Amino acid sequence: MNIPNAPLFRDPIYDGAADPVIIWNTVSKEWWLIYTNRRAAVECQKNAWVHGTDLGIASSSDGGKSWTYRGVIEGLDFERGRNTFWAPEIIWNDGLYHMYVSYIQGVPTDWSGHKRKIIHYTSTNLWGWTYESELKLSSDYVIDAGLHKLPNGKWRMWYKDEANHSHTYAADSPDLFHWEVVGPVITGFPHEGPNVFYWKNSYWMIIDQWSGLGVYQSSDGEEWIRNGIILNESGTREDDGTIGMHADVHVNGDNAYIFYFTHPERFEGVEPSYKTRRSSIQAAKLELVDGTLVCNRNSPFDLFL
């Protein structure tokens, strides 16, 4: 069996791996995990540890069972200074990688109150990236891009718009370079991290609602129906005893695997410290039971990306 490690990965430098995305490197012929490299191990003012972040890289040559830290993506700066990169979304299309990453200028000490942008880069090998543009979307406070192609052939991007109640908004593109805002998609309560995938004849959207991961289902990728919630209860594996957060899903045939992060030692009433800041990336298998998407994070499974 190819049972993955638990935790799947911890960043060995800053111990703050979060917001994972899984992508096949067509050049090195291995799987890459690219993530927000939060600086959990750094004692700094207030919430500066979640800013000034690079995008970390880990690679796997055994189908995703184990991962090796490879450093960070360099050369993303398009303006001077130490700046902030969060929550990458990366897709492969027609011989080119496209990355859409959340960007904040500088290293703020507070979570909120700072403009957030989504920046587009392209690459042929995942190491070297070319700046393409800053996307003009529904506000100046947008993060957490998630992409999938619709049945009509257009690409759709879902993202969190913090200026509009932290709801999920969408934009469409015919070519991944030019985007037109569609408007709100998931409303009613604040959330983040939309991730969309196609599996078992349906489109699925996972959102992070900070109490587990909300699940939505769609026949066309445009109209969504609530399907349930997953990873809202504690697991029994190492570093998996808290809610799952900001996930990516990889589909391989009939199998769908979810990659998410946890704050293993963050509990209500515990004073903030390195222990409450640190995070771990985990993997689990998704199942469809009587039409409902479920995830038993405690159940052993074979992982073959």
Secondary structure by P-SEA (a helix, b strand, c coil): ccccccccccccccccccbbbbbbcccccbbbbbccccccccccccccccccccbbbbbbcccccbbbbcccccccccccccccccbbbbbbcccbbbbbbbbbcccccccccbbbbbbbbbbccccbbbbccccccccccccbbbbbbccccbbbbbbbcccccccccccccccccbbbbbccccccccccbbbbbbcccbbbbbbbccccbbbbbbccccbbbbccccccccccccccccccccbbbbbcccbbbbbbcccccccccccccccccbbbbbbbbbbbcccbbbbcccbbbbbcc
